[in-house]
Amino acid sequence: MQAKNTVLTFRQAKQENKKLTMLTAYDYSTAKLIDESGINSILVGDSLGNVMLGYSSTISVTMDDMIHHGKAVTRAVKNALVVVDMPFMSYQTSVYDSVVNAGRLIKETNANAVKLESAFFEEIAAITKASIPVVAHLGLTPQSVNSLGGYKVQGITEESAKKIASDAQAVQDAGAFAVVLECVPAKLAKYITQQLKIPTIGIGAGRYCDGQVLVYHDMLGMVSDFKPKFVKQYANLGETMKSAFSNFSEEVQNGTFPTKENEYNISDEIIEKLY
Ligand code: KIV
């Protein structure tokens, strides 16, 4: 039997140089499948704004959205460590707000940890002090898309590479138990991974990170309009689903579904009494 993944699993993996795996999930059925496949951690990402709700960014995602989807995920999960994203403006406004909102996410969803983006060291320290484990998120931080000027690789100049490396050290010092590095050069992620005692989880940050995270819609080929080079597509479920949907439509139209095998029976005597 598999053991429940905890912050200790993450700490031990770093010490033993064992790779960690994380995938996003936003609903019960998918979370159950991911959990049963032995993935270490499930992230209820605010990317749900893009892939579940059809927004063009994560900016509009609310606390209620995160709680709704977080609850669905934790109902399914037995072994993975569940991390819920803190949505835009749930921690940027004050240290107090960050603790209250992190507390709501944990109490109302039953998740194990929260994740927040960018260099909010005081907020990370306060949330950690409240016994809520925190995953930090540096590099391309999608909630800052407007100030970053788009979804671009980060840390390619000397100044920005130094800033991401020193922020990584500072989020560790503030108490984060892991840090997601998104869309940064592989050698910068390697340097940070070597410097830190906590695991780095990469997405578009190359092979030297302590672990990897992907949005499940991307790795299953469920989105046709978004194919960044850091994603490996492990299946083409988008095409499989479309073909199943059109087969269903065709079979209903031409009468091949449903058949007798799909029907429930009633005695002729009862039916005759209806006429
Ligand atoms: O919201 C999300 O899915 C994320 C991942 C991209 C790490 O933050």
Boltz pocket constraint, residues with backbone or C-beta under 6 A from the ligand:
constraints:
  - pocket:
      binder: B
      contacts: [[A, 24], [A, 43], [A, 44], [A, 45], [A, 46], [A, 47], [A, 48], [A, 85], [A, 137], [A, 180], [A, 182], [A, 203], [A, 213], [A, 215]]
      max_distance: 6.0
